[in-house]
């Protein structure tokens, strides 16, 4: 591949990498296929244990990217390292296992240029990988409704996908970048969006599918869904404690924390059930259902009380069937 020199990039593409070797070449290829050529790529190896494999995978691109190594400090710190070296007017965030469609940058930058008031935009993405959700879109699962405001972010009416986000670099610098506290992972991005909105950043989205989000069975959230809820609660409490918010925003935070606690209880119950700890599962699901009031969850709890082992067997069979279905669907999609 020929060397690519961009003296004045419009966009700085920020990619943190940790255990990314199997996917990073595909991710980089999707960036180099962009129809908008005025970009730079900053790839930060965040102390990844697969560094040798990672560097072999990126070797064809080494003279076309800024490659930075650092000790493991988490995704927020890795992105901050890239931001400190970035030269573009805009930052485009891309996770190391995700993809962009070829017109992603052109359409996103075009939308930002069309409305000079905008500082931030995110797009929709298709879901692919090791999940029964493969084939759906991000906004199918996490819709965005109405304008993007501080309150709509707090209330989760607008759900931002990091891999589909472009924001003015100066706006991120003005709020201090990502919070590097590991306890906020994997919601350190939500923390940044909240602070940007609070600081007056003008945000929008488009429903066009411009990116791809890979779903991995080994991802942080898949391994421990409860950590997602815990991190979200920490982000919400941080906002309440560090920002001067109006009463309506504080009420939203209080309501969302209750919802997150219920989500955490549900995740705990599912994990305990999967591991055969039926009494713990029942206790957690009862806490969750005091919020959800779900007939389906009530039926599950009834079976847990009277026939936990047959229920456990049924769920294991169903989960294997879903995994096989997702695998077949992905194989079929790749063959088309």
N, C-alpha and C positions, 0 to 999 in steps of 0.2 A: 504494500500500500504506500502511496506517496505521502510525503509529509504535508501536513496542513497547517498553515500559519494564518491566524486571524489576529490582526494587530489591534482591532477595536471591536471586540465581540459585543453584540447586542444582548446576548443571553449567556449567563454562566450556568452550566448544568452541574448540579451538585449531587454526587452519588456516594453515600457512605457504604462501605463494604465490610461485612463480617459473615464468614462462612458463605461466601458468594461465588466460589469457584465454578460450580456447575452451571450457573446461569449468566454470569457477567458478560460473556462474549455475545450472547444473544441480546442482552440489554444494550451493550455498546453499539452493536450493529444497528439496532433500531434508532439510535441517536444519529449515527452517521448516514442513515437513509433519509434524514429530514430534508424537506424541500427548502427550508430556510437555512442558509449556510453559515450565517454570522453568529457562531456560538463557540464557546470553549467548554471543555469537560474537565471537571475537577473530581477525581476519584480518590477517596480517602480510605486507605486500608486501616481499619480501626483495631489494630492488634489481632488480626484474624488468625486462628490456628491453622487455617489452610493456605497460608501465604504462598508457599511454593506452588501449589496448584493454581491459586489465583493469578500469580505472576506469569505462569505459563499460559493461562487462558487469555490474558490481556496483551501478551507479547506482540501480536499483530497490530495493536493499537498504541503501543507505548510512545511512539514519536508523534502521536496526534492528541495526547491527553496530558493533563497535569496529574501525575501520580504522587500521592503523599502517603507516607507511613507514619503511624503514631501508635503509642501504647493504647490498649483497650480502655476507652473512656465512655463508650455508649454512643448511640446514634446522634443525639443532640450535639455532643462535643465534636463528633466527626463532621457534622454539617457546619458547625461554627468554624472549624479549621478551614474548610473549603471556602466559606464566606469571607474569611479574612484574606484569602488569596484571590478572590473573584474580581474581575474587571468589568463585567457586564452591567448594563443598566438594570437588567432583570435577573432574578434567580429562578431557575427551573429545578424543582426537586424531583428526583427520580430514585426509587428504591432499586437496589442492585439486582433484584430478581424480576422486576417489572419491565414493561415495554411501552414504547410510544408508536402510534401509527405515523406514517411518513409526513403527514401534513399537520402534526400536533403543534409544533412550534409556530408554524406560519399562521395557523388559525388562532392560536392563543394570543400571540403578539399582535395579530391583526385586530382582535377584539379589544385589546388594551389600547392600541393606537386609535381605534375608532371612537373611544370615549376617553378623552384626556383626563377625566376626573378619576378614572379607575387606577388603583394601585395593585390589585390582586384579582386573579381569576382562577377558577378551577373548572375542570371538564369531567365528563362521565368516562367510565372505563368498563370494558368487558372483563368478566371474571373467568379465569382459566386455571387449570392445575388439579391438585389432588383433593377434590371436594365435589360433593353433590350439587354445589352452587355453580359449578362451572357451566358457562353458557348464559348465565344471567348477567346483568350489569350492576355496577356499584349503586346506581341510583334506583334500581329495582329494590335492592336490599336496604339502602340508606338514602331515602329521597331528600331532596332539597325543596323547600316551599317558601315562596315569598322572597323579599330582599334579604341579603346577608347583613346582619347587624350583630351587635354584641349580644342582644337578648336572644336572637334566633340561633346563635352559636351556643349559648348557654343552655337553651331549651332543646337543642338538637333538632331544630326545624331545618337547619342547614348543616349538612354533614360533609366536611371537606375531605377529599382524598389527596393525600400528600403527593403521590406520584403524578397527579394531574394538576398540580398547582404551579403557577408562575406569579411572582410578586416583585415589586420594585426593591432592589437591593437596599437602597437607603432607608426604606420603611422598616426593614428587618433590623438594620443597624441601629436605627433610632430607638427601638424597644429593647436592645441588648441581645438580640439573637435568641437562640434556643436556650432554655434552661437545661443545664447539664446534670441536674439531679437525677440519678438513676431510678429513684423511686417513682418518677413520673412516667417512665417507659412502660407501656408503649403509647402513652398519651401526651408525650412531650410536644407533639405537633399541635394538638388542641390547645395546649397552654399558650403557644406562640400565636395562634389565630385569635384567641381571646384578647391577648395584649395588643395585637395589631388593631383589632376593631376598637378597643378601648382608646387607643391613641389616635383614632380618627381615620384609619386606613379605609379607603373605599373599596368594597369587595363585591364580586359578582361571580356567576357561574354560567356555564352553558351545558345543555343536556346532550350535546353531540358526543358520541363515543370516539374519543381521541387517544385513549391509552388502554393498556391491558394490565390488570392486577393479578399476579400469580398467587394462588392459594396453596399453601404447603402444609402437609400433615405435621411437619416438624416445626412449624412457626411458633413463636412465643405465645400467641393467643390460643393456637390449637392445643399446645401443651398445657396451658394453665389459663383458662378463660377467666378465672377469678382474678388473676392479676390485672387484667384489663379493667375490670370494675373497680378494683382498689386504686389503680392509677388515676382513673377518671374522677373518683371521689377526691383524691389528693389535689388534682388540678382545680376542681371546683372550690374546694376549701381554700386553696391558695388565692384564687381570684377574690373570694369574699374577704380574705384577711389582708390582701396587699393592694387592692384597687378601691378607689372611692366610688362605690356603686349606689345607684338609686334604689329605693325600696323594692320596686318591681323586679329588678335584677336579682336582688338578694332573695326574694321569694322564689324566683325560678331556681336559684342555686339550691335552696333548701328542699324544694320539690324533687329536683334531679338527684340529689344525694340520697333521698329515700328510695327513688327508683333504682339507683345504682346499687344500693344495699340489697334490694330485692333481687337484682340481677346477679349479684355476688352470691347470695344464698342459693339461687337456682343453679348457678355454675358449680357451687360446692356440692349441692345435692346430686347433680348429674355425675360429678367425678366420684363421689363416695359410692353411688350406686354402681358405676362401672367397675369399681374396685371391690365390689361385694360387701361393702360396709353398710348394710341395709338400715340399721337403726340411725346412724349418722345421716344417711341420705334422707330418711323420713323427717328427721328433725329440721334439716336445712330446707327441704321442700315445703314443710309447713310454714316456716318463716317467709319463704318466697310467696306462697299462695295467700298469705295475709295481705299482700299488696296486689297480686295479679287477679285473684278471685277467678281462677280458671277451672272450668269443668273438666277439661282434659287432665290438668294437674291433680285435681281432686280424685279422678279415677285412678291415676297412677299411684297416688298415696294409698288409696283403698287396696289396690293390689299389693302394694308394699307391706301393708299391715297383715294381709291374710295369705298371700302367695308370692313372696319375694323371689324365690328361686326360679319358678317358671317364668315370671316376668323378666328376670335377668336374662334367661336363655333366649326369650323372644326378642329382646332388644339387641342382643349380640348378633342373632341371625339377621335382623333387619339392618343393622349397621354394616355388616359384611355385604349385604345385597346392595346397599347404597354405594359403598366403595367400589364394588364391581361395576355398577352402572356408570359411575363417574369415570372410571378407567376406560370402559368401552366407548363412552361418548367422546372422551379426549382422543382416543385412537382414531375413531371415525372422523373427527374434525381435522386431525392432522393429515388424514388420507385424502381429504377433499381438495 
